[in-house]
Amino acid sequence: MFFYSISLKNVTGILIGIALNLYNALGNMVILTMLILLIQEYGISFHFFVSSSISFNRVLQFSLYRSFICFVKFIPRYFILFVVIMAGIFVCFIRCSNFSTWNQVWHRVYTQQIYLLIWMNEASVCTEVKEAEGENRRGKS
């Protein structure tokens, strides 16, 4: 009987830990109510509950801080790419806001991609022509 009592307390502690994690993650008052009922029913110390809550909050804040630092390290590398992608999405939404159906929107995006590819091809051809003209001028002199 004594072993059953200890295991019941361990299970209760685990359940309280799970519920506390859910409460901290979701902020749901129903979970807090469930915790209070468990504390009253099984006689678990309220101070233990509060200290575990404070400890969990400190661990959560530390992990969020570390995640934020890692994220900030990547911002300079990929900032230009991020800005270009966001600008493209913004321009696409602005230009496509006049259309009423998704088919027209996707047609518009597809058309813009074709225009971009044509422009890139023309730019590369112009560069090749200018390089060839420069080589011809150097060869004649």
N, C-alpha and C positions, 0 to 999 in steps of 0.2 A: 504494500500500500504506500509506503514511503517513496519507493521508486516512481510509482505512478504520479505522485504529487510533484516530484522534481521534474519529471518529463512534461507534465502539464504546464508547469511554470515556464519551462524552456519553450514549449510550443506557443504559449501565450506571449512570451517575449519576442519570439520570431514574428508572430502575427502583428504585434504592436510595431515592430520595426518596419514591416512591410506597409502597414497602414500609415506610419509616419512618413515613409518615403513617398507614398502616394499623395499624402496631404501636402508635403513640401513641393512636390512636382506639380500637382494640379490645383492646390489651394481650395479643395472642396470641403465645405463645412460638414457634410454628411460623414466624411471619414473622421474628422475631429470628434464628432459626436460618438462614433463607434469606438474611438480610442478612450474617451471618457467613460463609456459604459464598461469597457474591458478593465479599466483601472479600478472602477468601483466594484465590479463583480469579483475579481480575483485578488483584490487587495494589493495591487502593485503600487509601489511608492510613487507619488506624484513628482517627487524630486528627481527620481530616476528618469521619469518621463521627460521632465523639463531639461535635465542635463543631456540626455540623449538627443533631444531636439536641438539644443544649442550646438552640440558636437556635429550633428549632421549638417546643420546650416553652415558651420565653419568649413567643413569638408567640401560642401557644394560651392561655397563662395570661392575657395581656393581652386577648385577644378575649373570653375568658370573663368577665373582670372588667368589660369594657365592656357586655357583654350583661346581666350581673347588675345594673349600675347603671341601665341602661334599664328593666329589669324592676321595680326598686325604685321608680322614679319613677311607675309606673302603679298601684302598690298602693293609695295613699290614695284615688285616684279611684274605683277599682272594687272596693274592699275590701268595702263593704256588699253590693254585688251578688254578689260571690263568696261571702260568708258565707251569704246567703239561698239561693243555689243549692245550696251544699254542705249546708246544713241541710235543704233540701227533699229532696235525694237521700238523706241519712241517714235522715230520717223515713220516706221511701218504702221504703227497704230494711228498716227495723225493722218497719213495719206489714205489709209484704208477705212477711216471712220465714215467716209461718205457712202460706202457700199452697204447694202442691206443683207446680203447673203455671204456665207463663208466661201462658196465657190468663186465669187467675184473677188473676194479678199485673196484667196490663194492664187488666182489668176494674176492679180496685180503683183503679188510678191514674186511669182515665177517670172513675170515680164521684167520686173526690176532686176532680177538676177541675170536674165539674158542681156539686158542693156549693160549691166556692169561687166559681164564677160566680154561683150563686144568692145566696150571702151578699153578694157585691159588689153585686148588683142590689138586694137588700133595703136595704143600707146607703145606696145612692144614693137610693132611694125615700124612706127615712126622712129623709135630709138635705133632699130637695126638699119633703117635707111640713112639716118644721120651718121651713124658709125661708118657705113659703107661710103658715103660721100666724103667723110673726113679722111678715110684711107685712100680714096681716089685722088683727093687734093694733095695729100702727102706724097703719093707716088708720082704725080705729074711734076712736082717741083724738085 
